[in-house]
Amino acid sequence: MHVFTRRIKAAGALGIFVVDSGCMTDQTIATLKQLFDGIIEIKEENDKNYIRTVGLSSQTTPGWLNMRSREDT
């Protein structure tokens, strides 16, 4: 993973990695999080989808935000 992140940084590019936390241990997820400048997390709970961001701007999302679909509007 370090090789990928270094190449992306050297190219001045944006890298997006999709990680399914259900397939990895908490320790592995914590290790991966250290490699990235920011994280977008998505979860489903009680038939609703939520999102939060960390490190993508000077402000962190204040907790989980409800993601509404077009069908919900």
CNS distance restraints for C-alpha pairs under 8 A (distance, minus, plus):
assign (resid   1 and name CA) (resid   5 and name CA) 6.33 0.50 0.50
assign (resid   2 and name CA) (resid   6 and name CA) 6.03 0.50 0.50
assign (resid   2 and name CA) (resid  35 and name CA) 7.32 0.50 0.50
assign (resid   3 and name CA) (resid   7 and name CA) 6.21 0.50 0.50
assign (resid   4 and name CA) (resid   8 and name CA) 6.18 0.50 0.50
assign (resid   5 and name CA) (resid   9 and name CA) 6.14 0.50 0.50
assign (resid   5 and name CA) (resid  15 and name CA) 7.48 0.50 0.50
assign (resid   5 and name CA) (resid  35 and name CA) 7.28 0.50 0.50
assign (resid   5 and name CA) (resid  36 and name CA) 7.86 0.50 0.50
assign (resid   6 and name CA) (resid  10 and name CA) 6.04 0.50 0.50
assign (resid   7 and name CA) (resid  11 and name CA) 6.18 0.50 0.50
assign (resid   8 and name CA) (resid  12 and name CA) 6.27 0.50 0.50
assign (resid   8 and name CA) (resid  13 and name CA) 5.28 0.50 0.50
assign (resid   8 and name CA) (resid  14 and name CA) 6.63 0.50 0.50
assign (resid   8 and name CA) (resid  15 and name CA) 6.26 0.50 0.50
assign (resid   9 and name CA) (resid  13 and name CA) 6.16 0.50 0.50
assign (resid   9 and name CA) (resid  14 and name CA) 7.79 0.50 0.50
assign (resid  20 and name CA) (resid  24 and name CA) 7.30 0.50 0.50
assign (resid  21 and name CA) (resid  25 and name CA) 7.43 0.50 0.50
assign (resid  21 and name CA) (resid  26 and name CA) 7.77 0.50 0.50
assign (resid  21 and name CA) (resid  29 and name CA) 6.77 0.50 0.50
assign (resid  24 and name CA) (resid  28 and name CA) 6.13 0.50 0.50
assign (resid  24 and name CA) (resid  29 and name CA) 6.60 0.50 0.50
assign (resid  25 and name CA) (resid  29 and name CA) 6.39 0.50 0.50
assign (resid  26 and name CA) (resid  30 and name CA) 6.13 0.50 0.50
assign (resid  27 and name CA) (resid  31 and name CA) 6.21 0.50 0.50
assign (resid  28 and name CA) (resid  32 and name CA) 6.23 0.50 0.50
assign (resid  29 and name CA) (resid  33 and name CA) 6.15 0.50 0.50
assign (resid  30 and name CA) (resid  34 and name CA) 6.72 0.50 0.50
assign (resid  31 and name CA) (resid  35 and name CA) 7.39 0.50 0.50
assign (resid  32 and name CA) (resid  36 and name CA) 7.39 0.50 0.50
assign (resid  33 and name CA) (resid  39 and name CA) 7.48 0.50 0.50
assign (resid  37 and name CA) (resid  55 and name CA) 6.03 0.50 0.50
assign (resid  37 and name CA) (resid  56 and name CA) 6.90 0.50 0.50
assign (resid  38 and name CA) (resid  53 and name CA) 7.30 0.50 0.50
assign (resid  38 and name CA) (resid  54 and name CA) 5.53 0.50 0.50
assign (resid  38 and name CA) (resid  55 and name CA) 4.23 0.50 0.50
assign (resid  38 and name CA) (resid  56 and name CA) 4.72 0.50 0.50
assign (resid  39 and name CA) (resid  53 and name CA) 5.63 0.50 0.50
assign (resid  39 and name CA) (resid  54 and name CA) 5.19 0.50 0.50
assign (resid  39 and name CA) (resid  55 and name CA) 6.47 0.50 0.50
assign (resid  39 and name CA) (resid  56 and name CA) 6.96 0.50 0.50
assign (resid  40 and name CA) (resid  51 and name CA) 7.09 0.50 0.50
assign (resid  40 and name CA) (resid  52 and name CA) 5.92 0.50 0.50
assign (resid  40 and name CA) (resid  53 and name CA) 4.55 0.50 0.50
assign (resid  40 and name CA) (resid  54 and name CA) 6.62 0.50 0.50
assign (resid  41 and name CA) (resid  51 and name CA) 5.60 0.50 0.50
assign (resid  41 and name CA) (resid  52 and name CA) 5.37 0.50 0.50
assign (resid  41 and name CA) (resid  53 and name CA) 6.23 0.50 0.50
assign (resid  42 and name CA) (resid  49 and name CA) 7.07 0.50 0.50
assign (resid  42 and name CA) (resid  50 and name CA) 5.62 0.50 0.50
assign (resid  42 and name CA) (resid  51 and name CA) 4.52 0.50 0.50
assign (resid  42 and name CA) (resid  52 and name CA) 6.74 0.50 0.50
assign (resid  43 and name CA) (resid  49 and name CA) 5.76 0.50 0.50
assign (resid  43 and name CA) (resid  50 and name CA) 5.31 0.50 0.50
assign (resid  43 and name CA) (resid  51 and name CA) 6.56 0.50 0.50
assign (resid  44 and name CA) (resid  48 and name CA) 5.51 0.50 0.50
assign (resid  44 and name CA) (resid  49 and name CA) 4.47 0.50 0.50
assign (resid  44 and name CA) (resid  50 and name CA) 6.22 0.50 0.50
assign (resid  45 and name CA) (resid  49 and name CA) 6.43 0.50 0.50
assign (resid  45 and name CA) (resid  50 and name CA) 7.67 0.50 0.50
assign (resid  48 and name CA) (resid  66 and name CA) 7.27 0.50 0.50
assign (resid  48 and name CA) (resid  67 and name CA) 7.51 0.50 0.50
assign (resid  48 and name CA) (resid  68 and name CA) 7.96 0.50 0.50
assign (resid  49 and name CA) (resid  66 and name CA) 6.07 0.50 0.50
assign (resid  49 and name CA) (resid  67 and name CA) 5.32 0.50 0.50
assign (resid  49 and name CA) (resid  68 and name CA) 7.26 0.50 0.50
assign (resid  50 and name CA) (resid  64 and name CA) 5.79 0.50 0.50
assign (resid  50 and name CA) (resid  65 and name CA) 5.28 0.50 0.50
assign (resid  50 and name CA) (resid  66 and name CA) 4.52 0.50 0.50
assign (resid  50 and name CA) (resid  67 and name CA) 5.16 0.50 0.50
assign (resid  51 and name CA) (resid  64 and name CA) 5.50 0.50 0.50
assign (resid  51 and name CA) (resid  65 and name CA) 5.28 0.50 0.50
assign (resid  51 and name CA) (resid  66 and name CA) 6.57 0.50 0.50
assign (resid  51 and name CA) (resid  67 and name CA) 6.47 0.50 0.50
assign (resid  52 and name CA) (resid  61 and name CA) 5.51 0.50 0.50
assign (resid  52 and name CA) (resid  62 and name CA) 7.72 0.50 0.50
assign (resid  52 and name CA) (resid  63 and name CA) 6.37 0.50 0.50
assign (resid  52 and name CA) (resid  64 and name CA) 5.09 0.50 0.50
assign (resid  52 and name CA) (resid  65 and name CA) 6.22 0.50 0.50
assign (resid  53 and name CA) (resid  60 and name CA) 6.06 0.50 0.50
assign (resid  53 and name CA) (resid  61 and name CA) 5.36 0.50 0.50
assign (resid  54 and name CA) (resid  59 and name CA) 7.98 0.50 0.50
assign (resid  54 and name CA) (resid  60 and name CA) 5.14 0.50 0.50
assign (resid  54 and name CA) (resid  61 and name CA) 6.69 0.50 0.50
assign (resid  55 and name CA) (resid  59 and name CA) 7.48 0.50 0.50
assign (resid  55 and name CA) (resid  60 and name CA) 6.40 0.50 0.50
assign (resid  56 and name CA) (resid  60 and name CA) 7.50 0.50 0.50
assign (resid  61 and name CA) (resid  65 and name CA) 7.86 0.50 0.50
assign (resid  68 and name CA) (resid  72 and name CA) 5.85 0.50 0.50
assign (resid  68 and name CA) (resid  73 and name CA) 7.47 0.50 0.50
assign (resid  69 and name CA) (resid  73 and name CA) 7.14 0.50 0.50
